[in-house]
Amino acid sequence: MSTEKFDGNPPVLGAFGALYQSVYGKVQDLIGHNGLALFARLAIAGVFWRSFLNKVETNGYFDFVEVINNFEIQRSLIKLPAFPVTITDQTFANFADGGRNALPLIPGDIAAVMATTGEGLLSLLLVMGLFSRFAATGLIFMALVIQFFVFPTNAHFWGTVALWLIPLLYLVGRGSGAISLDYVLTRQLSR
């Protein structure tokens, strides 16, 4: 059972309110912070990891062909970065002056390396649950840079960035939970 007090509405609706509190109190105990933090870490890391894979040379495993609107598209069930990790020419072009991801005050080649490294490294840290608050803070910074300098529209904020910020802010505020290297290392170092 969770040690957290149920934070739902008090049972002011009689039997229905008591049933509501009983059911969702059990749901809160079942999910809890540890499960929610793990899910938040994996879900948001997946978003930024896929973006990282779009910026580097990759190897595909378990390839197949998908037909969409009579066009054959080569797909892979698993994509991993090719080693040594190499940023694609297209990524550098996207960050160059006039490119779709060009940033003010930062040269394109440096911005491409920073964005690619940040997406890859911070995603891996979140998956492992290592320095999770630091990783989530870094991805919040990246999300805000994307919002303000790459796609500065309300539609992009409410349709994308706000949805990224929810798990990231949760992780910064509450931490990575017990299913993480942060938790294991903290327990070991406190002995």
C-alpha positions as CSV (number, residue, x, y, z in Angstrom):
1,M,0.0,0.0,0.0
2,S,1.1,3.5,-0.7
3,T,2.1,5.8,2.1
4,E,0.6,8.7,0.2
5,K,-2.8,10.0,1.3
6,F,-5.5,9.8,-1.3
7,D,-5.7,13.2,-2.9
8,G,-9.1,12.8,-4.5
9,N,-12.3,14.5,-3.5
10,P,-13.8,13.7,-0.1
11,P,-16.8,11.4,-0.2
12,V,-19.4,14.2,-0.1
13,L,-21.7,12.4,-2.5
14,G,-22.7,9.7,0.0
15,A,-22.3,6.1,-1.2
16,F,-21.2,7.2,-4.7
17,G,-18.5,9.4,-3.2
18,A,-17.3,6.6,-0.9
19,L,-17.2,4.2,-3.9
20,Y,-15.3,6.8,-5.9
21,Q,-12.8,7.3,-3.1
22,S,-12.4,3.6,-2.6
23,V,-11.8,2.7,-6.2
24,Y,-9.5,5.6,-7.1
25,G,-7.6,5.3,-3.8
26,K,-6.8,1.7,-4.9
27,V,-5.8,3.0,-8.3
28,Q,-3.5,5.6,-6.7
29,D,-1.9,2.9,-4.6
30,L,-1.5,0.6,-7.6
31,I,0.1,3.2,-9.9
32,G,1.9,5.3,-7.3
33,H,4.8,7.6,-7.9
34,N,7.3,4.8,-8.8
35,G,5.2,3.5,-11.6
36,L,4.2,6.9,-12.9
37,A,7.8,8.2,-12.8
38,L,9.0,5.1,-14.7
39,F,6.4,5.5,-17.3
40,A,7.1,9.3,-17.6
41,R,10.8,8.7,-18.0
42,L,10.4,6.0,-20.7
43,A,7.6,7.9,-22.6
44,I,9.4,11.2,-22.9
45,A,12.8,9.6,-23.4
46,G,11.2,7.8,-26.4
47,V,10.2,11.1,-28.0
48,F,13.6,12.6,-27.8
49,W,15.4,9.3,-28.7
50,R,13.4,9.1,-31.9
51,S,14.4,12.6,-32.7
52,F,18.1,11.7,-32.0
53,L,17.8,8.8,-34.4
54,N,16.6,11.1,-37.1
55,K,19.8,13.2,-36.7
56,V,22.4,10.4,-36.9
57,E,23.4,7.5,-39.1
58,T,21.5,4.4,-38.0
59,N,21.4,0.7,-38.5
60,G,18.1,-1.0,-39.0
61,Y,17.3,-4.5,-37.7
62,F,14.4,-6.7,-38.8
63,D,13.7,-4.7,-41.9
64,F,10.4,-4.9,-43.8
65,V,8.6,-3.0,-46.5
66,E,5.4,-1.1,-45.7
67,V,3.1,0.1,-48.5
68,I,1.4,3.4,-47.8
69,N,-0.8,4.9,-50.6
70,N,0.9,2.6,-53.2
71,F,4.4,3.7,-52.1
72,E,6.8,1.2,-50.7
73,I,8.6,2.5,-47.6
74,Q,11.6,0.6,-46.1
75,R,11.1,0.2,-42.3
76,S,12.9,-1.4,-39.5
77,L,11.5,-2.8,-36.3
78,I,14.6,-1.6,-34.4
79,K,16.8,1.3,-35.2
80,L,20.0,2.0,-33.3
81,P,22.7,4.5,-34.0
82,A,25.6,3.3,-36.1
83,F,29.0,3.4,-34.3
84,P,30.9,5.5,-34.3
85,V,27.9,7.9,-33.9
86,T,27.8,10.2,-36.9
87,I,25.6,13.2,-37.4
88,T,24.0,13.3,-40.8
89,D,24.7,16.0,-43.4
90,Q,21.0,16.7,-43.4
91,T,21.1,17.5,-39.7
92,F,23.9,20.0,-40.2
93,A,21.9,21.5,-43.1
94,N,18.8,21.8,-41.0
95,F,20.7,23.8,-38.4
96,A,22.7,26.0,-40.8
97,D,21.6,29.6,-41.6
98,G,18.3,29.4,-43.4
99,G,17.7,25.8,-42.3
100,R,14.5,24.9,-40.6
101,N,16.2,24.5,-37.2
102,A,18.5,27.5,-37.3
103,L,19.0,29.2,-34.0
104,P,20.0,32.8,-33.3
105,L,23.5,33.4,-31.9
106,I,24.6,29.8,-32.1
107,P,26.5,28.6,-35.3
108,G,24.6,25.8,-37.1
109,D,27.3,23.2,-36.7
110,I,27.5,23.8,-33.0
111,A,23.7,23.8,-32.6
112,A,23.5,20.5,-34.5
113,V,26.0,18.8,-32.3
114,M,24.4,20.2,-29.1
115,A,20.9,19.2,-30.0
116,T,21.9,15.7,-31.2
117,T,24.1,15.1,-28.1
118,G,21.4,16.4,-25.8
119,E,18.6,14.3,-27.2
120,G,20.7,11.1,-27.2
121,L,22.5,11.5,-23.9
122,L,19.6,12.9,-21.9
123,S,17.2,10.3,-23.2
124,L,19.6,7.5,-22.1
125,L,19.9,9.1,-18.7
126,L,16.2,9.1,-18.3
127,V,15.8,5.5,-19.4
128,M,18.4,4.4,-16.8
129,G,17.0,6.7,-14.2
130,L,20.4,8.3,-13.7
131,F,20.6,12.0,-12.9
132,S,16.9,12.1,-13.9
133,R,16.2,15.6,-12.6
134,F,19.2,17.0,-14.5
135,A,18.2,15.1,-17.7
136,A,14.6,16.3,-17.4
137,T,15.7,19.9,-16.8
138,G,18.0,19.7,-19.9
139,L,15.0,18.4,-22.0
140,I,12.8,21.2,-20.7
141,F,15.4,23.7,-21.9
142,M,15.5,22.0,-25.3
143,A,11.7,22.0,-25.5
144,L,11.6,25.7,-24.8
145,V,14.3,26.5,-27.3
146,I,12.4,24.5,-29.9
147,Q,9.2,26.4,-28.9
148,F,10.7,29.9,-29.0
149,F,13.1,29.7,-31.8
150,V,12.1,26.8,-34.2
151,F,8.3,26.6,-34.1
152,P,7.1,29.7,-32.2
153,T,3.3,29.2,-32.5
154,N,0.6,28.6,-30.0
155,A,-0.5,25.5,-31.9
156,H,2.9,24.0,-31.5
157,F,3.1,24.8,-27.8
158,W,-0.4,23.4,-26.9
159,G,-0.2,20.5,-29.4
160,T,3.4,19.4,-28.7
161,V,5.6,21.2,-26.2
162,A,3.0,21.4,-23.4
163,L,2.6,17.6,-23.7
164,W,6.4,17.2,-23.4
165,L,6.5,19.5,-20.3
166,I,4.0,17.5,-18.3
167,P,6.2,14.4,-17.7
168,L,9.4,16.5,-17.6
169,L,8.1,18.8,-14.9
170,Y,6.8,15.8,-13.0
171,L,10.2,14.3,-13.0
172,V,11.9,17.5,-12.0
173,G,9.5,18.0,-9.2
174,R,9.1,14.4,-7.9
175,G,12.2,12.6,-9.0
176,S,12.8,9.3,-10.8
177,G,11.2,7.0,-8.3
178,A,12.4,3.7,-6.8
179,I,12.8,1.9,-10.2
180,S,15.9,3.9,-11.1
181,L,19.7,4.0,-10.8
182,D,19.2,7.3,-8.9
183,Y,17.4,5.4,-6.2
184,V,19.9,2.5,-6.1
185,L,22.9,4.8,-6.0
186,T,21.3,7.1,-3.3
187,R,20.6,4.0,-1.1
188,Q,24.1,2.7,-1.6
189,L,25.8,6.0,-0.9
190,S,23.8,6.7,2.2
191,R,25.0,3.5,3.9
